[in-house]
């Protein structure tokens, strides 16, 4: 951690260097111009003023005034008034006036905050009556964070300043030819996509009122052919759960940038005298060793948060695919008994315990226990669960309401939408305006009382539809756009529940993986990766999400043999191997399982418990296998590189008889390792030695061999998997 300030003798030019976690960020200030990031990449060591002036982007900054064809510099808030022709950092006006902001730098401060190097800056635009403050944090893990605040300094009677957009833009090297992000849909989230970055803009927007199953997740640009384990990359993630914008842009000057920010609707943010808007954090990451290097930095940042789960992540059983809406004490008590028998540590009752909610058409929003289903309330089943040694969890969907509910009938003004009309229903439900104080108080009171009454230790927090027509129907902001208010109110509700109930854990579930971002993860403890638990789909989904967040924050469950979403049938052995990578759980009516299945499930739970210290602290490794794209090889290596676990899954047949060798990367090349295959469950119709056995070496072999030449891979048919444990000889 080294933060320094350097000045060019006899000039107004000065440089602020942030160095942390193997990464360097250099911001240049030239006179009263806003700081401009002139370098972001690998740590170059101590640099003199002459070295700093020789940086390519610093040279462009110095030439900007005399060579207009080179274009204006990309400052921390570039605007057209500076001569910037790319995407502006700020756009807005006062009823059409003050539309071209130009800030004059007032103060720059370089400091250390905790283990982070921090650059703070303040500036003013007197003509537009605006004050700007911003901060760049370079964490001990090498992750760059940026956010800014804008305040109106206009006097009383002046028109408010309407903010159109306000976002972070960061320069990347001109020579990056490729851009990659993620796409998807419900039940098929986090699907990677890559393409050439040409002149122009690659734009991704989320206009759902939530992060969405098609979130870019981490927008990256990189050197030619970058992959999981090779190439230089630069990426950005927006820590926000409302409408979002991501972009990568290359100008005809060669200037190349990535950026992210929230999308603001017309009239959504109008700053009156003294009022302020603060952007969400943008998390920017550089890696000199591909996507896995970026993931390692992001995972380390998240694991270092004060609110990151410190205890072993409990193996849970969630009741949804076991019983759906068919709840009763006897049925769930039996399910809890079997869950405890196989070693589960948390039991979560899903949708259907409240109001008239016997299907998805009514009762949503009526957060009182359904007496016809639970005549004695939920306390007896909660006590039964705890008597079996498990924690008790419960499902809520606080931001939603069925029109057919007591809540909607009593408070129609709490439904989000333009006054005088109703939005189109989705899943027979509408959106509850959480920002209305009375609605917020209702939700807080109902949920909090149930947490107290039943001793709830875990909330599965769902969000099953997009926000159509996101306008306040009533309340103090009636008729105005509502996405930002709704997002902030939901955050506040989660924060207050956790304040009132220390130790309460919350899962972000939103039609599966539709609210996965670092904004919601500031106040939640895991995300539900997808409503699709088909193991072949989950291999891709979990690996995609793990680009941003570590495995202990990703719900990974064993489901029944036939997938409820895809209809495909899979052997238990495959389901167990795939579900090992994540926060472990079960989503299956295990009361109907055979003794052999229960024995295999108990062995898996025992293995998961023994491996979770490694899986939930180690480094994710995803070797690229371009010659054999029908296979997926991934694993986790301990921080001291003394142990690892890898899985190989074949999802499709190959045009070759042979399978590409298994290069177990991330190990210590100087160490010697013992490799063994762990068998989970049984594959019907397969015999020992039929090709599903990995050809593991006898005795210990070098890490250099395992990483370089690799192991001979087993012959697998589609939908088969092997699991390998690797331990250093001295460990």
Secondary structure as GFF3:
##gff-version 3
##sequence-region A 1 731
A	DSSP	beta_strand	2	7	.	.	.	ID=ss1
A	DSSP	beta_strand	13	20	.	.	.	ID=ss2
A	DSSP	beta_strand	23	30	.	.	.	ID=ss3
A	DSSP	beta_strand	36	42	.	.	.	ID=ss4
A	DSSP	alpha_helix	49	53	.	.	.	ID=ss5
A	DSSP	alpha_helix	56	63	.	.	.	ID=ss6
A	DSSP	three_ten_helix	68	70	.	.	.	ID=ss7
A	DSSP	three_ten_helix	80	82	.	.	.	ID=ss8
A	DSSP	beta_strand	90	93	.	.	.	ID=ss9
A	DSSP	beta_strand	104	113	.	.	.	ID=ss10
A	DSSP	beta_strand	116	125	.	.	.	ID=ss11
A	DSSP	beta_strand	130	138	.	.	.	ID=ss12
A	DSSP	beta_strand	143	152	.	.	.	ID=ss13
A	DSSP	beta_strand	161	166	.	.	.	ID=ss14
A	DSSP	beta_strand	168	172	.	.	.	ID=ss15
A	DSSP	beta_strand	178	185	.	.	.	ID=ss16
A	DSSP	beta_strand	188	196	.	.	.	ID=ss17
A	DSSP	beta_strand	200	206	.	.	.	ID=ss18
A	DSSP	beta_strand	219	222	.	.	.	ID=ss19
A	DSSP	beta_strand	233	238	.	.	.	ID=ss20
A	DSSP	beta_strand	244	250	.	.	.	ID=ss21
A	DSSP	beta_strand	256	262	.	.	.	ID=ss22
A	DSSP	beta_strand	270	271	.	.	.	ID=ss23
A	DSSP	beta_strand	276	278	.	.	.	ID=ss24
A	DSSP	beta_strand	282	287	.	.	.	ID=ss25
A	DSSP	alpha_helix	290	303	.	.	.	ID=ss26
A	DSSP	beta_strand	316	318	.	.	.	ID=ss27
A	DSSP	alpha_helix	320	323	.	.	.	ID=ss28
A	DSSP	alpha_helix	329	342	.	.	.	ID=ss29
A	DSSP	beta_strand	346	349	.	.	.	ID=ss30
A	DSSP	alpha_helix	379	387	.	.	.	ID=ss31
A	DSSP	beta_strand	391	396	.	.	.	ID=ss32
A	DSSP	beta_strand	400	401	.	.	.	ID=ss33
A	DSSP	alpha_helix	406	410	.	.	.	ID=ss34
A	DSSP	three_ten_helix	412	414	.	.	.	ID=ss35
A	DSSP	beta_strand	430	431	.	.	.	ID=ss36
A	DSSP	alpha_helix	437	454	.	.	.	ID=ss37
A	DSSP	beta_strand	458	461	.	.	.	ID=ss38
A	DSSP	alpha_helix	483	500	.	.	.	ID=ss39
A	DSSP	beta_strand	505	508	.	.	.	ID=ss40
A	DSSP	three_ten_helix	520	522	.	.	.	ID=ss41
A	DSSP	beta_strand	526	528	.	.	.	ID=ss42
A	DSSP	alpha_helix	535	545	.	.	.	ID=ss43
A	DSSP	three_ten_helix	551	553	.	.	.	ID=ss44
A	DSSP	beta_strand	554	559	.	.	.	ID=ss45
A	DSSP	alpha_helix	572	579	.	.	.	ID=ss46
A	DSSP	beta_strand	583	587	.	.	.	ID=ss47
A	DSSP	three_ten_helix	590	592	.	.	.	ID=ss48
A	DSSP	alpha_helix	595	615	.	.	.	ID=ss49
A	DSSP	beta_strand	619	621	.	.	.	ID=ss50
A	DSSP	three_ten_helix	626	628	.	.	.	ID=ss51
A	DSSP	beta_strand	631	637	.	.	.	ID=ss52
A	DSSP	beta_strand	643	650	.	.	.	ID=ss53
A	DSSP	beta_strand	672	678	.	.	.	ID=ss54
A	DSSP	beta_strand	701	702	.	.	.	ID=ss55
A	DSSP	alpha_helix	703	708	.	.	.	ID=ss56
A	DSSP	beta_strand	720	728	.	.	.	ID=ss57
###
